[in-house]
Each structure stands twice: as structure tokens, then as C-alpha cells.
Amino acid sequence: MNKKIIFTILGIFTVLFISSCSLVVDRERDVSIPTDEIQNQPRLKGYLISFRTYMDGVEFDMGLDSNNPFMVYENINNSLGVSYVEYIQGNAIFMPSIKHDAYDDMRATELETYIILGPKFNNTIMDIQQILIDPITNEPTLNDSAFGHMLSFPNIGLKITQKDEQKVNDIVIDAFKFEIDVRFVDDLLSVNVLEYDVSNNYLKHTEYDSYGRYDLNTLENTEYIIIEEEYRGYNEDIYIKRTIYSRDENYSNTFYFPLMFTNELGYVENNKSVMIKFT
């Protein structure tokens, strides 16, 4: 599922190696530059993530490939004489939350997303490169420099924020910000859904694997379900995580439960889930 995007930034970033922390980078354009030159400079409109390691593990760098699951950027499509914003996004990263704000001569975009990595990414370096868009040609390019983040397990995760503002006479006319929330998960071994009636009697058992998206319609007399996830921890210990959903817990009686199985490359894909509906 590819989507389309564009962003706005200027600047050179130093390579950093950070574990379990939050990084915020701000850049403002030099207001001494003539307005036309400011508006014609490449703008930050997205990011690309790659992974590298000096040990046996993950090597992942697809560049500006539309199938890259760790790439997202904003793009202006001028096809058919109509100009509109679209988003180019790789296949497997979780769908970002996109916020637009436009009034008078000012436009702002915020992009928030998260990725979930399994133990295979232990002791790897995650590099984040800015995707810059030429406002004249609308072509994306990669900033030569990158932020590097060392990933090690167990790890509570990390959050990275970068933003850029384009100003004229100290007035912001264009702003872009992205936030990446990196989360980690142990190896998921199995997922089981257990159905119970109002008297706590066991009714049914359903097991799910890592191969797709599923729908589950409960039995008519099911009052609640328990979802059991069996994980293998960092120290090879096995543990079970349980989640309970009850009938009439929300107005639609429908719940979406993400399946945290990692794929062959070691990360969780965005299209694996169970839709549970109480019937």
C-alpha cells in the first residue's frame, strides 16, 4: 500500500548515536536571504530510515524506493491541471497521523508515526535521513547527512522529532514537523482468543498466525473474550500477555487488535490484525 507525500527543511545534521532517548531538532531559515531565494530552497518534507550493523543482524537500505517500509514524504501532485497534496509511503510502516493547518499565507504540516521492531534489530544503528523537496521541480532528494541511533535490547524505545520553519520578515509562512516513535517488541509466538459467557463458562477458542488480517464474529452468547499473546522474552523466558474485551464496551461492539508478529525482516507490518465483532 503505497501512499504519497512532501516536506520542507534546510540544514545539515550531525550524526548522533543515542539509545532510549528523545531527540528534537529545530531549524529556521535565514531571514537575511531574499524572499524569492528562501522560497526556492529545498524544503524538509519527510524522512527515510535505514538500518546497519557491524554484527550478524539487519542490513536495510532501499533508498527512495516506493516499497521502502521506512519512508514517508509529502508530495504535490499537479496532474490533470489540479494541484493537491498526496503522500508517498512504503508498504509496511504504520499509517502516519497527518495534521494540516492553513490560514492566510501560512501553511503547517505535522506527521506522526511509529514503527515496531523485533529482537532482530538488537545492536543495530538506525539512520534517519531527511527527504528534501525542490519547490521548483518537485523532485525528492536525500540529505547527505543522517542522525544515527544505536538500538539495543531490552530497550524502552525512543522518540525522534525534527521540524523546520520558513520565515519571511519574522513571520512563519511554511512549517513542517515529523515525529517518529520507535517501539520494541519481543518475539510473538502465538495469539489465542478465548470466548466466555456471562457466567464465565468457556465457549470457544480461536488461534491466529502471522499471515494476514482476520475477522472474528463471536458467538451470540459470548459476553467477553480474552486474548492471550505468548511471547519469548529477551532472556528466552516465555510469558503470556492477556487483554480482555467485553460486549457493550463500545457502541459498535467492534475492536481491532493488532498482531505483533514480526516478518522475515524483523519488524511488525501494519496490515496484520484481527477485527473482533460481538454478534
N, C-alpha and C positions, 0 to 999 in steps of 0.2 A: 504494500500500500504506500505508494509514493505521494508526497504532498509537496507544495511549493512555497518558497519564502524569500525575503530580502532584508538587509540590516544596514546600520550606519556606524563606522568608527574610524579613528585615525590614531596612530600611535604605535610604539614598539614596546613589546612586553619582554621582561627578563624571565629566563627560565627559573622556576622555583620548584623546590621539592618539599612537599608538605604532606603530613599524614594526619587524618582526623581533625581537620580544622576548616574554618570558613575563610574564603578569600574574596575581598572586594576591591575592584579596580575602577577608578574614575578617570575620565579624560575629558577635557574641554578644548574646543578649537581656539586657536589664537585669533582674537578679535582684531589684531592689527593687520591680518591678511584681508585684502579686498573681498567684498561680499561675493562677487562672481567666482573668485578662486575658491572661497570656502565652500560654496555650494557645488562646485565641480570636483571636489576632492573625494576619494573613495570613502565609503561610509560603512561602519560596522553594521551588519545585518544578520549575523548568525555565527555558528561555530561548527567545528569539526573535531571529533575526538578520535585519537588513535592510541594504541597500547603497544608497549615494547618491554622486553625483559632481557636480562643477561643470563637467565637460567632457563631450564626447561619450563615452558608455560605458554603464554599467549603472545603472538605477534599479530597485530591487527592494524592495517593501514591501507584503506581503499581509496583515499583521496576524495576528490569531488565526484564520486560515483553515486548515482541516484539510488543505488541499492545499499549504500553505506548506512547501517542502522544507527550510527552515532553522528549523524549530520543533519542539521536543520538550518534553513535560512529563508529570509523573506525576499520575494521577487515581484517585480511589477510586470505584469503581462499586458502588452499593448496590441494583442491580436484583434483582428476584425475591427480595428479603429476604436476599441474600447480599452481604457486603462483600468486595471484592477490589481489588487494585491493578492498574491497566492503564495503558498508555502511549499517549498521543496523539502521533503523529509524522507529519510531512509526507511527501510521496511520494518524494523523491529524495535526501535526505541519507543518508549511510551509516549502517547499523544500529548503534545505540549498544551498548556493553557495559554491562550493568547489574549492580551488586553490591548485595545486601541483607544486612544484619546485624541480627538482632533477638534480644535476650535480656533476661530480667527485664522492666524497664519502659523499656528503651532500644531505639530503632529508628534505623538509619542506612542511607542510600542513597548510592551513588556512581554517577555516569553519565559514561561516557567515550565520545566520538565524534570523528569527524574529517570535514572537508569538503575537497574538492579543487576548486580554482578555476583557470580558464584565463586566458590573457593579456587577455581582455576585461575582467577585473576590475582591470587596471592603473590606478593613480591613482584608486581609489575609496575611500570610507570605509565600513568595516564597523561597524555599530552593534549592540551586544548589549544587549537589554533583559531584565530578569528577569521571569519569569512567577510571579506570586504566587497562591496558592490560599487562599480563605476557608475555614477549617476548619468553619464552620457551614453555609454554603450550598454549599460545594464548587465554587464558581464561579471560573474563572481571570480574572485581570486583569493588565495590564501595568504595571510600574513606569514612572513618567513619565520618569525619568532613564535614561541609557544610557551605556555605555562605547563610545567611538569609536576605531577603529584604522585608520590610513592604510595602504593596501595599495599597494605599488609593486613593479615587476619590474625586474631579477631579484630574487627575494626567497627567503630560506631558509624562510619560513613563520613562524608564531607559535603559541603555546600559551596559552590563557586558562583560569584556574581560579578558581572562586568557590565559597564554602561558607558555611553558616550552621549555628549550633548553638542549640538551645533548651534552657535550663538551668533547673532548679528546685533551690534550695539548693546551687548549685555542681555539681550533678550533671546531666550531659547526658542528656536523655530523648528528644531527636529531633535528628538531624543529616542534612544534605543537602549534597552536593558535586557540582559538574559540571565537567568538563574538556573543552574544545574544542580540537582540534588542527587548525589550518588549514594546508593544504598547497597547493603551486602546481605546475602542470604546463604545459609548452609545448604548442603545437598538435600533436596526433597526426594524422598524415596517412594512415597505413596500418599494418595488422598482418598479418604473414605467418607461417605455421607451416610449417617445413621438416622432413621426416622423413628419417632416415638409418638404415641397418642397422648391424650390429656391425662391418662392415668399412669404415664411413664412406662407403658408397655412397649417393648421393641417391636417394630413393624417391618423394616426393610433396610437393606444395605446396598449401596452402590459405590463402586470403585472407579476412579478416573486415572487416566495416564497422561502423558505429556504430548499427545499427538494432535490435539485440536481444541476447538471450542464446543462446549456441550450445553444442552438444555436438560433441565430436570424438572418434571412435573411431579409433585409429591402425591401421595395417596390422599384421598378425600378426608380421611380421619387422622392425618398427620397433624399434630399440634405444634411440634418443634423438631428441629433437626440439629444434629451435632456433626460438625465437620472435623475430622481428625487428619492432621498432617504429620507424617512421620519423617523426621529429619535425621541426617547424620551430622553431628557437630564437628567442630574444628579438631577436637581430640579423639575423633572416631566414636564418640559416645552417641547412642541412639536416644532420641526423645520425641515426644508427641505433643503437638500444639493443638488445642481444641477451640473451636468457635461455635457459638450457639445462635441460631436464628429461630424466631417464634412466629407463628401465624398472627396476623394483625399487627405486626411490629411496625409496618408502614402501610400507607393507604393502598399501594398496588400489590402488596404481598409478594413482591419480586425482589430478589437480591442477586447481585453479581459478585462472584467470588473468584479472584484471580488465582490461577495455578502457577505456583512459583518454581516449576520445573525449569532447569537451565537447559539450553540447547547444546549442540555439539561444540559450539564455540565458547560456551561457558556463561552466557548471560540469559536473563529471562526475557522472553518475547512478549510483545504487547497483545497478542491475539489469542492467548490461551486463558480460558476462563470457563466457569460454569454459571449459567443463568438458572437460578432456582426460583420456581414459582409454586406457591401453595395453591392447590386447586380445591 
